[in-house]
Amino acid sequence: MGSGECQDIGRRAFLERAAWAVTVAAVGSGAASKAAPVQGKASLVGFAASKLEKIRVAVIGTGGRGGSAVHRLCHVPGVEVVALCELDENKAKHHQQALKKNGFREPQLFIGPEAYKKLCESGVCDLVHINTNWESHGMIARYSVECGIHTMVEVPGVRRIDDAWAIVEAAEKNRCHCMPLSNCCYDEDAMTMINAAHAGILGELVHGEGCYLHFTRNLRSQGFQDANRIFSSLEALRNHTGMCYCVHALGPISLAMNINRGDRLEHLVSMGNKGFGWEMYAQKKFGPKARVSQIRFEANDFNTTCVYTAQGKTILLRQCNDVPMPYTRFNSIYGFNGTIETRPLRVAVEKKFDAGAGNFLEGAELDAFRAKYGSPLWRKDAATAKRIGGHGGQDYFMDFRWAHCIRNGLPLDMNVYDLAAWSAIFELSEKSVRNRSQAQDIPDFMRGAWKTTKPDTAI
Ligand SMILES: NC(=O)c1ccc[n+]([C@@H]2O[C@H](COP(=O)([O-])OP(=O)(O)OC[C@H]3O[C@@H](n4cnc5c(N)ncnc54)[C@H](O)[C@@H]3O)[C@@H](O)[C@H]2O)c1
């Protein structure tokens, strides 16, 4: 390499660093939409990292969710599980030995509350898959993107807006992926809905709805471990309220409505009942004098949040997980030309109404709709997804997709701006609930770049 070339690279790097410094200086954690637009290379819009033939993955948190991720990931093409990081050595060892027994490479263990730091600095992995409890997602994801490692974050994303900003800034600076593990975006019906919306079937969309209502078995019956102790996920509900778990409801709607791709979440209002379900359950099960019955939970039992978008659309989100009812999760979108609801898939189009038949598509018509807009992933490989599993196969497709994109040097289906915007609902819905449902501005994590970002194509 000649010295001129060397100087050129040095100058280019300097200019890039200078541009970066200007962008970051303009983006304080509270600077919602006043910040300067994100420029050129600083933005991660359409970002694709260099191709990796083999992706070395570390799973952080190997409890219920992380434990199943470990085994699922071993079957994802191009992925090798090289490390497990846990507080509890026995849990990690259990999965380590299971992998070994099944003929996979024995992953290295990183044990302890701050072992994720050592893991991120060790160079053993290209990507971390974060499956710890809600509280620590922000702290761990922040650290891993600061180390320049591709980072996948379990729902509900990160709890604090300053963590979300820090993750956006670090991912932009270090040019790494950071994606919410929003498995519900890979639900078969949800993918059909998203693809049909992108194909323009409903015309201009006006409204979206998502709900995640179900009886979280492990939060109620297992949530109270005994008369003295509560399960870790319940800890998160003691001092917080609002919509704490919005991603299953919001993720698919957000993609269908091109949020962060021509539109953005702009402000919200949130309302929830004065939660009492957890306390009543503890009293009923353990008696009023038990230690767990003295715990006050601030969380709403039922929360409803309405989001307004920059393009004047609305999104209604509902969440409840302590009222006995079967698992109910659906997403629906409403447009100028029709309506699509999921789980079960129901489609209504204006031309049918014009023809005097104002019903949802049925039989052969619905089958034809599915065939046309359903995802090729489900069409081609449903059997593999169902066999490897995870919520009927959607978890497999979620991991399959990011791995496929990274192996082929493609942008991911969801990005750090989605993680940040969806996560913001957490803190802002809580603020709204605590302030008589006052409207809360949602930060513009893309600093204007959403205006020129093109919608995604079908997957
Ligand atoms: N997408 C989905 O469908 C879905 C389903 C269930 C749970 N989740 C999410 O997955 C996450 C984990 O939930 P879970 O039910 O498996 O909880 P869990 O308590 O069973 O597991 C969490 C694990 O993380 C470990 N951990 C905590 N802090 C750690 C740290 N600093 N370093 C390393 N390990 C740490 C804990 O020891 C525990 O084993 C939660 O955020 C939850 O919201 C998502």
The ligand as an SDF file (V2000), in Angstrom:
LIG
                    3D

 44 48  0  0  0  0  0  0  0  0999 V2000
  -40.4370  -14.0520   22.9030 N   0  0  0  0  0  0  0  0  0  0  0  0
  -41.0990  -14.8520   23.6810 C   0  0  0  0  0  0  0  0  0  0  0  0
  -42.0490  -15.4890   23.2560 O   0  0  0  0  0  0  0  0  0  0  0  0
  -40.6780  -14.9930   25.1200 C   0  0  0  0  0  0  0  0  0  0  0  0
  -41.2060  -16.0320   25.9010 C   0  0  0  0  0  0  0  0  0  0  0  0
  -40.7680  -16.1400   27.2320 C   0  0  0  0  0  0  0  0  0  0  0  0
  -39.8580  -15.2350   27.7440 C   0  0  0  0  0  0  0  0  0  0  0  0
  -39.3700  -14.2310   26.9410 N   0  0  0  0  0  0  0  0  0  0  0  0
  -38.3780  -13.2800   27.4490 C   0  0  0  0  0  0  0  0  0  0  0  0
  -37.1730  -13.9850   27.6880 O   0  0  0  0  0  0  0  0  0  0  0  0
  -36.4900  -13.4250   28.8080 C   0  0  0  0  0  0  0  0  0  0  0  0
  -36.1550  -14.5170   29.8190 C   0  0  0  0  0  0  0  0  0  0  0  0
  -37.3590  -15.0550   30.3200 O   0  0  0  0  0  0  0  0  0  0  0  0
  -37.3650  -16.4860   31.0730 P   0  0  0  0  0  0  0  0  0  0  0  0
  -38.7730  -16.8610   31.2380 O   0  0  0  0  0  0  0  0  0  0  0  0
  -36.4470  -17.4250   30.3670 O   0  0  0  0  0  0  0  0  0  0  0  0
  -36.7440  -16.0840   32.4900 O   0  0  0  0  0  0  0  0  0  0  0  0
  -35.8450  -17.0230   33.4440 P   0  0  0  0  0  0  0  0  0  0  0  0
  -35.8140  -16.3420   34.7670 O   0  0  0  0  0  0  0  0  0  0  0  0
  -36.2860  -18.4290   33.3310 O   0  0  0  0  0  0  0  0  0  0  0  0
  -34.3880  -16.9500   32.7680 O   0  0  0  0  0  0  0  0  0  0  0  0
  -33.5670  -15.8470   32.8270 C   0  0  0  0  0  0  0  0  0  0  0  0
  -32.1590  -16.3430   33.0350 C   0  0  0  0  0  0  0  0  0  0  0  0
  -31.2450  -15.2520   32.9220 O   0  0  0  0  0  0  0  0  0  0  0  0
  -30.2320  -15.4640   33.8940 C   0  0  0  0  0  0  0  0  0  0  0  0
  -29.5850  -14.1660   34.1470 N   0  0  0  0  0  0  0  0  0  0  0  0
  -30.1000  -13.0760   34.7730 C   0  0  0  0  0  0  0  0  0  0  0  0
  -29.1930  -12.0750   34.8150 N   0  0  0  0  0  0  0  0  0  0  0  0
  -28.0820  -12.5330   34.1850 C   0  0  0  0  0  0  0  0  0  0  0  0
  -26.8180  -11.9810   33.9020 C   0  0  0  0  0  0  0  0  0  0  0  0
  -26.4700  -10.7560   34.3020 N   0  0  0  0  0  0  0  0  0  0  0  0
  -25.9250  -12.7280   33.2250 N   0  0  0  0  0  0  0  0  0  0  0  0
  -26.2380  -13.9900   32.8150 C   0  0  0  0  0  0  0  0  0  0  0  0
  -27.4330  -14.5720   33.0620 N   0  0  0  0  0  0  0  0  0  0  0  0
  -28.3430  -13.8590   33.7390 C   0  0  0  0  0  0  0  0  0  0  0  0
  -30.9630  -16.0140   35.1000 C   0  0  0  0  0  0  0  0  0  0  0  0
  -30.0880  -16.6830   35.9920 O   0  0  0  0  0  0  0  0  0  0  0  0
  -31.9510  -16.9460   34.4300 C   0  0  0  0  0  0  0  0  0  0  0  0
  -31.4420  -18.2620   34.3030 O   0  0  0  0  0  0  0  0  0  0  0  0
  -37.4050  -12.3550   29.3790 C   0  0  0  0  0  0  0  0  0  0  0  0
  -36.9980  -11.1000   28.9480 O   0  0  0  0  0  0  0  0  0  0  0  0
  -38.7610  -12.6730   28.7850 C   0  0  0  0  0  0  0  0  0  0  0  0
  -39.5450  -11.5320   28.6020 O   0  0  0  0  0  0  0  0  0  0  0  0
  -39.7630  -14.1110   25.6490 C   0  0  0  0  0  0  0  0  0  0  0  0
  1  2  1  0
  2  3  2  0
  2  4  1  0
  4  5  1  0
  4 44  2  0
  5  6  2  0
  6  7  1  0
  7  8  2  0
  8  9  1  0
  8 44  1  0
  9 10  1  0
  9 42  1  0
 10 11  1  0
 11 12  1  0
 11 40  1  0
 12 13  1  0
 13 14  1  0
 14 15  2  0
 14 16  1  0
 14 17  1  0
 17 18  1  0
 18 19  2  0
 18 20  1  0
 18 21  1  0
 21 22  1  0
 22 23  1  0
 23 24  1  0
 23 38  1  0
 24 25  1  0
 25 26  1  0
 25 36  1  0
 26 27  1  0
 26 35  1  0
 27 28  2  0
 28 29  1  0
 29 30  1  0
 29 35  2  0
 30 31  1  0
 30 32  2  0
 32 33  1  0
 33 34  2  0
 34 35  1  0
 36 37  1  0
 36 38  1  0
 38 39  1  0
 40 41  1  0
 40 42  1  0
 42 43  1  0
M  CHG  2   8   1  16  -1
M  END
$$$$
